[in-house]
């Protein structure tokens, strides 16, 4: 997998995570209590560990 593909995948995952955060924040009664600011992932993260991070953050 090329670095460009990895960067694109990370970008898509960040966008997806933001959409999920917005969806849940707008469906909650008090969104300001729930929403935390986005952290930028380390660019050294390998693609195979991204999925496990995603699973643990939404489990």
C-alpha positions as CSV (number, residue, x, y, z in Angstrom):
1,X,0.0,0.0,0.0
2,X,1.5,3.3,-1.0
3,X,1.8,6.3,1.3
4,X,-0.7,8.2,-0.8
5,X,-3.3,5.5,-0.3
6,X,-2.6,5.4,3.4
7,X,-3.0,9.2,3.6
8,X,-6.3,9.0,1.6
9,X,-7.6,6.3,3.9
10,X,-6.7,8.2,7.0
11,X,-8.4,11.3,5.6
12,X,-11.6,9.3,4.8
13,X,-11.6,7.7,8.3
14,X,-11.2,11.1,10.0
15,X,-14.1,12.5,7.8
16,X,-16.2,9.4,8.7
17,X,-15.4,9.9,12.4
18,X,-16.4,13.5,12.3
19,X,-19.7,12.6,10.6
20,X,-20.4,10.1,13.3
21,X,-19.6,12.6,16.0
22,X,-21.8,15.2,14.4
23,X,-24.7,12.7,14.0
24,X,-24.6,11.6,17.6
25,X,-24.1,15.2,18.9
26,X,-27.2,16.4,17.0
27,X,-29.3,13.4,18.2
28,X,-28.4,14.0,21.9
29,X,-30.2,16.4,24.1
30,X,-27.1,18.2,25.3
31,X,-24.4,17.8,22.6
32,X,-21.8,20.1,24.3
33,X,-21.4,17.5,27.1
34,X,-20.8,14.6,24.7
35,X,-18.6,16.0,21.9
36,X,-14.9,16.0,22.4
37,X,-12.5,17.8,20.0
38,X,-11.0,15.7,17.3
39,X,-7.5,14.4,17.9
40,X,-5.2,14.1,14.8
41,X,-4.0,10.6,14.4
42,X,-0.2,9.9,14.3
43,X,0.8,9.7,10.6
44,X,3.0,6.8,11.5
45,X,0.0,4.6,12.2
46,X,-0.1,1.4,10.1
47,X,-3.4,0.8,8.2
48,X,-4.1,-2.5,10.0
49,X,-4.2,-0.8,13.4
50,X,-6.6,1.9,12.2
51,X,-9.5,-0.5,12.2
52,X,-8.8,-1.7,15.8
53,X,-8.5,1.9,17.0
54,X,-11.9,2.7,15.3
55,X,-13.5,-0.4,16.9
56,X,-12.3,0.5,20.4
57,X,-13.3,4.1,20.2
58,X,-16.9,3.2,19.2
59,X,-17.3,0.0,21.2
